[in-house]
């Protein structure tokens, strides 16, 4: 099931050698917050990090 989310924010970021994990959440108009999970970004190259 595909669903678009609005108001998605990163609530926690873990940086470690070789990658980044980002915890993401979203909230609706009523203010209810939903935990969406972690995004694991691996193989970050030093020359590509701003």
C-alpha positions, 0 to 999 in steps of 0.5 A, a space after each residue: 500500500 502506497 501512502 503519502 505522508 505530510 509533515 514528516 520529520 527526522 526526530 533522531 539521527 545516528 551517525 556512525 562510520 560508514 552510514 547514517 540512520 534517521 528515525 522519521 515520524 509524521 503527524 496529522 492535523 489533529 496532532 497525533 504522531 506516528 512513528 514511521 521507522 528508521 531509514 538506513 543510509 549506508 556507504 556515505 562517501 566523505 567527498 559527497 558529504 557537504 
